[in-house]
Amino acid sequence: MKYFFFIAAFGVLLTAGCGDNADKSTSDASQDNGVQTQERPPHQVGVVTIKEQAIALNHELPGRVKAFKTAEIRPQVSGIIQSRFSEEGSFVEEGQQLYQIDPAKYEADYQSANANLKNTKAELELALAFQSRYQSLIKTNTVSEQKFDSAKASVAKAEAAVALSRAEVKKAKINLDYTKVYAPISGYISPSTVTKGALVTAQQQAALATIRQLDPVYVDLSQLAADAKTLQQSLMTSRVTKGEDAKFEVTLSLGNNDLVYPQKGSLYATDLAVDENTGTIRLRSVFPNPNGALLPGMFVRGTIEEMEIQETIIVPQKAVSIEADGSKAVWVVDAENMASKRAVVTNSTYKNNWVIKNGLKTGDTVIVVGAMMLQPGSKVAPKNIKSKDSNNTSSGVTKSDDSASAAAENNKKSSN
């Protein structure tokens, strides 16, 4: 029995001793963790300081190529096509004959008008002779005043008939000339819609052919009416600084492969009305097209350069994160080196940067590199970086993060 009590007492003492040791070990571990937490360095990040600056903002807009000049060839007189002198798809010069309409009817009309003119001229001569004779006889009262007045009226009537005949001759000559259809402009002619022997009518709806001048060409760009105010302000600002003769260069990208057209154009005119169907405003630019690479109807994208916007805030694109709801945000550092997330509103892009419309001001410090593992309220060690370094993921900031990880590993080993 005594032996049983001795064993029980020894077990109680052993349990108490173990409990004291466990509590002591737990307390020591907590103290060690506290030391590690206090000694862990702040997360090092790369930052830029925000300041307003003037930038040349480029606007890329969709557009279509249009011919500089377009002429639809229609006959001015009716008749049968006798000949066609141009080769389809070839280049024709202004004034070159394209078609010949049967001129027989119009030659006859011209001859008839000339004959009528001769007849009216003869009648005028006779009327003038009567007037001259009556004028000499009225002095001797051989003829009455009434006959003399009638002779003068006959002269006036004959003169009017001559003028009318001359007009008929001119009209007949014009119609005769219209049987020869000439090119009104220089350019490339389309395939003909008629052949030799076809009957055409004056001012018919269907064109015989179409001539397009393709050097230079127009490029009509489309901009949303909601964004037009910004562009108009940019144009006005540039014209104030550069004068009314300021030229705004336009660069074209062709197709879907971002092929840049080698020739640069210039902004020519802006429309003052909004298209009701698309809600866009037309911006017309002019491009040289010596090799005929730009064809009417071709889809292109145009970038308007040198649109200066004063005092604009920009941040590197990699500093801006897109949230689940589509909004944008950046990490900023306050005076106590604490990181926090802030919502921003962007306007457009400039090179590798976002143009900030709302959310940032001059003097704000924005984290560009090292924001992946941050939490709101995290202590950071900011390091200023240049704008060109903000796009380089292998900068010194990454090395600093590695150093912090190595320090933490050393602390862990020492604690063990």
C-alpha positions in Angstrom: 0.0 0.0 0.0 2.9 2.4 0.9 4.5 1.5 -2.3 1.4 2.6 -4.3 1.2 6.0 -2.6 4.9 6.6 -3.3 4.5 5.9 -7.0 1.4 8.3 -7.2 3.3 11.1 -5.4 6.3 10.7 -7.8 3.9 10.9 -10.8 2.4 14.2 -9.6 5.8 15.8 -9.1 6.9 14.6 -12.6 3.8 16.0 -14.3 4.2 19.4 -12.5 7.8 19.6 -13.6 7.0 18.8 -17.2 4.2 21.5 -17.2 6.6 24.1 -15.9 9.2 23.2 -18.6 6.5 23.3 -21.4 5.2 26.7 -20.2 8.8 28.0 -20.1 9.5 26.6 -23.6 6.3 28.2 -25.0 7.2 31.5 -23.4 10.7 31.4 -24.8 9.4 30.6 -28.3 6.9 33.5 -28.1 9.7 35.8 -27.1 11.9 34.5 -30.0 9.1 35.0 -32.5 8.6 38.5 -31.2 12.2 39.3 -31.7 12.1 37.9 -35.3 9.0 40.0 -36.0 10.6 43.1 -34.8 13.8 42.5 -36.6 12.2 41.6 -40.0 13.0 44.5 -42.4 10.2 46.4 -44.3 9.4 45.2 -47.8 11.5 47.1 -50.3 9.7 48.6 -53.3 10.5 50.8 -56.3 8.6 54.0 -56.4 8.2 57.1 -58.6 7.2 60.5 -57.4 4.2 62.0 -59.4 4.6 65.3 -61.1 2.6 67.0 -63.8 4.2 67.3 -67.2 3.4 68.3 -70.8 3.2 65.3 -73.1 2.5 64.8 -76.8 -0.5 62.6 -76.7 -1.2 60.4 -79.8 -4.7 59.5 -80.8 -5.1 56.2 -82.8 -8.4 56.3 -84.6 -10.1 53.9 -87.2 -10.5 55.2 -90.7 -11.1 54.6 -94.4 -9.2 55.6 -97.4 -11.0 57.7 -100.0 -9.9 58.9 -103.4 -8.7 62.5 -103.5 -10.9 63.2 -106.6 -13.7 61.0 -108.0 -15.4 61.6 -111.4 -18.3 59.4 -112.6 -18.5 59.5 -116.4 -22.0 60.0 -117.8 -23.1 60.9 -121.3 -24.4 64.4 -122.0 -26.2 63.4 -125.2 -28.0 60.2 -126.3 -26.8 57.9 -128.9 -24.9 54.7 -129.8 -21.4 54.1 -128.5 -19.2 53.9 -131.6 -15.8 53.5 -129.9 -14.0 53.2 -126.6 -10.5 54.6 -126.4 -9.3 53.8 -122.9 -8.0 50.6 -121.4 -9.9 49.5 -118.3 -7.9 50.0 -115.1 -5.3 52.2 -116.8 -4.2 55.7 -115.9 -5.9 58.4 -118.1 -4.9 62.0 -118.4 -7.3 64.9 -118.0 -8.8 65.8 -121.5 -8.2 62.3 -122.9 -11.0 61.0 -125.1 -12.7 58.0 -123.5 -15.8 57.3 -125.7 -17.2 58.3 -129.1 -21.0 58.5 -129.5 -22.5 58.4 -133.0 -22.4 62.1 -134.1 -24.5 61.9 -137.3 -27.7 63.4 -135.8 -25.8 66.1 -134.0 -23.8 67.0 -137.1 -27.1 67.4 -139.0 -28.5 69.6 -136.2 -25.4 71.7 -136.3 -25.6 72.2 -140.1 -29.3 73.0 -139.8 -28.6 75.6 -137.2 -25.9 77.2 -139.4 -28.3 77.4 -142.4 -31.0 79.0 -140.2 -28.4 81.5 -139.0 -27.6 82.5 -142.7 -31.3 82.9 -143.4 -31.9 85.2 -140.4 -28.8 87.2 -141.4 -30.3 87.7 -144.9 -33.6 88.9 -143.5 -31.7 91.3 -141.3 -29.9 92.7 -144.3 -33.2 93.2 -146.1 -34.8 94.9 -143.1 -31.8 97.2 -142.8 -32.1 98.1 -146.5 -35.8 99.0 -146.1 -35.0 101.1 -143.0 -32.3 103.0 -144.8 -34.5 103.7 -147.8 -37.5 104.9 -145.7 -35.2 107.1 -143.7 -34.2 109.1 -146.8 -37.8 109.3 -148.1 -39.4 110.5 -144.9 -37.5 113.7 -145.2 -39.5 114.6 -148.3 -42.7 113.2 -146.8 -42.7 110.5 -149.5 -43.5 107.8 -147.0 -45.5 108.0 -143.8 -44.2 107.9 -140.3 -46.0 104.6 -139.7 -44.1 102.8 -142.5 -40.8 104.1 -141.2 -41.7 102.8 -137.7 -42.6 99.5 -139.2 -39.3 99.3 -141.0 -37.4 99.9 -137.7 -39.4 97.2 -136.0 -38.5 94.8 -138.7 -34.8 95.5 -138.2 -35.1 94.9 -134.5 -37.0 91.6 -135.1 -34.4 90.5 -137.6 -31.6 91.2 -135.1 -33.3 89.1 -132.5 -33.7 86.3 -135.0 -30.0 86.4 -135.8 -29.1 86.3 -132.1 -31.5 83.3 -131.6 -30.0 81.5 -134.6 -26.5 82.0 -133.2 -27.5 80.5 -129.9 -29.0 77.5 -131.8 -25.7 77.1 -133.6 -23.8 77.2 -130.4 -26.1 74.7 -128.7 -25.8 72.3 -131.7 -22.0 72.7 -131.6 -22.0 71.8 -127.9 -24.1 68.7 -128.4 -21.9 67.7 -131.3 -18.8 68.1 -129.0 -20.6 66.0 -126.3 -20.5 63.0 -128.6 -16.8 62.8 -127.7 -16.6 61.9 -124.0 -13.4 63.2 -122.3 -11.8 62.5 -119.0 -12.5 65.4 -116.6 -9.6 64.6 -114.3 -6.5 62.5 -114.3 -6.6 59.2 -112.5 -7.2 55.5 -112.8 -10.3 54.5 -114.8 -12.6 51.7 -113.6 -13.9 48.9 -115.8 -16.5 50.2 -118.3 -20.2 49.5 -117.9 -20.9 49.7 -121.6 -19.3 48.3 -124.8 -19.3 49.4 -128.4 -22.8 49.4 -129.8 -24.6 50.2 -126.5 -27.3 52.8 -126.4 -26.7 55.5 -123.8 -29.0 58.4 -122.8 -28.2 61.9 -121.7 -27.4 62.1 -117.9 -28.4 58.5 -117.3 -28.2 57.1 -113.8 -25.6 54.5 -114.5 -22.1 55.8 -115.0 -20.1 54.7 -118.1 -17.0 54.5 -115.9 -15.4 56.1 -112.8 -12.1 57.9 -112.6 -10.3 58.1 -109.2 -7.3 60.2 -108.4 -5.1 58.2 -106.0 -2.1 60.4 -105.4 -2.7 61.9 -102.9 -5.6 60.3 -101.1 -7.9 61.2 -98.2 -8.1 59.2 -95.1 -11.2 59.8 -93.1 -10.7 59.0 -89.4 -13.6 58.5 -87.0 -13.6 59.8 -83.4 -16.3 59.4 -80.8 -18.1 62.6 -80.2 -17.6 62.2 -76.5 -13.8 62.4 -77.0 -13.9 65.2 -79.5 -13.7 68.0 -76.9 -10.3 66.8 -75.8 -9.0 66.7 -79.4 -10.4 70.1 -80.2 -8.7 71.6 -77.1 -5.5 70.0 -78.2 -5.8 71.4 -81.7 -6.5 74.9 -80.3 -3.6 74.7 -77.9 -1.2 73.6 -80.6 -2.4 76.3 -83.0 -2.0 79.0 -80.3 1.7 77.9 -79.7 2.5 77.1 -83.4 0.2 79.5 -85.3 -2.6 79.0 -87.7 -0.3 77.2 -90.1 0.5 74.4 -87.6 0.6 71.0 -89.3 -0.4 67.9 -87.4 1.2 64.7 -88.7 -0.7 61.5 -89.0 0.8 58.0 -89.1 -1.1 55.0 -90.6 -1.2 51.4 -89.6 -2.5 49.0 -92.2 -4.6 45.9 -91.7 -4.4 43.8 -88.5 -0.6 43.2 -88.5 0.3 46.8 -87.4 2.2 47.4 -90.7 3.1 51.1 -90.7 2.6 53.0 -93.9 6.0 54.6 -94.8 4.5 58.0 -95.8 3.2 60.4 -93.2 0.1 62.5 -93.8 -1.3 65.6 -92.3 -4.6 66.5 -90.6 -6.6 68.4 -93.3 -10.0 69.2 -91.8 -12.5 68.3 -89.1 -16.2 67.8 -89.6 -18.5 70.1 -87.5 -21.4 67.6 -87.3 -21.8 64.2 -85.6 -22.8 61.2 -87.6 -26.3 60.2 -86.3 -25.7 56.5 -87.1 -22.3 56.0 -85.5 -22.0 58.9 -83.1 -18.6 59.9 -84.5 -17.0 62.9 -86.0 -15.0 62.7 -89.2 -11.4 63.9 -89.2 -10.0 64.2 -92.7 -6.3 63.8 -93.4 -4.3 63.8 -96.6 -1.6 61.2 -97.5 0.8 60.9 -100.5 0.3 57.7 -102.3 3.0 57.5 -105.1 2.9 53.7 -105.3 -0.8 53.2 -105.1 -0.6 51.2 -101.9 -3.6 53.0 -100.4 -6.9 52.0 -102.2 -10.3 53.6 -101.7 -12.3 51.7 -99.1 -9.3 50.3 -97.3 -9.5 50.1 -93.5 -6.7 51.7 -91.7 -5.8 53.1 -88.2 -4.4 56.6 -88.0 -2.4 58.2 -85.1 -2.5 61.9 -84.8 0.8 63.1 -83.4 1.9 66.3 -81.6 -1.4 66.7 -79.7 0.2 68.6 -76.7 -1.7 68.4 -73.4 -0.3 70.6 -70.7 0.2 69.5 -67.1 -0.7 65.9 -67.4 -0.1 63.2 -64.8 1.2 59.9 -66.1 2.3 56.7 -64.3 3.9 53.5 -65.7 1.3 51.0 -66.9 2.7 48.2 -64.6 2.0 50.4 -61.6 -1.7 50.3 -62.3 -3.7 47.2 -61.4 -7.1 46.3 -62.8 -9.6 45.1 -60.2 -12.3 42.4 -60.6 -15.0 45.0 -61.3 -12.9 46.6 -64.1 -11.8 49.6 -62.0 -8.1 50.6 -61.8 -6.0 51.2 -58.7 -2.4 52.0 -57.6 -0.3 51.5 -54.5 0.8 54.7 -52.8 3.3 55.3 -50.0 2.5 57.9 -47.3 5.0 60.0 -45.3 5.4 57.2 -42.7 6.3 54.7 -45.5 3.0 52.9 -45.1 1.5 51.4 -48.3 -2.2 51.8 -49.2 -4.3 51.1 -52.3 -6.0 54.0 -54.1 -8.5 54.0 -57.0 -7.6 56.0 -60.1 -9.4 56.9 -63.3 -7.4 56.7 -66.5 -7.9 58.8 -69.7 -5.7 57.2 -72.3 -2.2 55.7 -72.8 1.0 57.5 -73.6 3.9 55.2 -74.7 4.2 52.7 -71.7 2.2 54.9 -69.3 -1.4 55.5 -68.3 -2.6 59.1 -68.4 -4.4 59.7 -65.1 -7.6 61.7 -65.1 -8.5 61.4 -61.4 -7.0 59.9 -58.3 -3.4 61.2 -58.1 -1.8 64.6 -57.6 1.6 66.1 -57.7 3.9 64.8 -55.0 2.2 61.4 -54.5 4.6 58.4 -54.3 3.4 55.5 -56.4 4.8 51.9 -56.1 5.9 50.6 -59.5 7.9 47.5 -58.5 7.4 45.1 -55.5 3.6 45.6 -54.9 2.6 42.0 -55.5 2.7 40.8 -51.8 1.6 44.0 -50.2 -1.3 44.4 -47.8 -2.9 47.7 -46.8 -0.9 49.2 -44.0 2.3 47.3 -44.8 5.6 49.0 -43.9 7.8 49.5 -46.9 11.2 50.8 -47.7 10.8 52.9 -50.9 13.5 53.4 -53.4 13.1 55.9 -56.2 13.6 54.5 -59.7 13.7 56.1 -63.1 10.8 55.8 -65.5 12.8 53.6 -67.9 13.6 51.3 -65.0 9.9 50.9 -64.1 9.4 48.5 -66.9 12.5 46.4 -66.0 11.5 43.5 -63.6 15.2 42.6 -62.9 16.0 46.0 -61.3 17.8 46.5 -58.0 14.5 46.4 -56.2 14.2 42.7 -56.9 17.7 42.1 -55.5 16.6 44.0 -52.3 13.7 41.6 -51.9 16.1 38.7 -52.2 18.3 40.3 -49.5 15.3 40.6 -47.2 14.5 36.9 -47.8 18.1 35.9 -47.0 18.1 37.9 -43.8 14.9 36.2 -42.7 16.4 32.8 -43.4 19.5 33.7 -41.3 17.3 34.8 -38.4 15.4 31.5 -38.7 18.7 29.5 -38.5 19.9 31.4 -35.5 16.7 30.8 -33.6 17.0 27.1 -34.2 
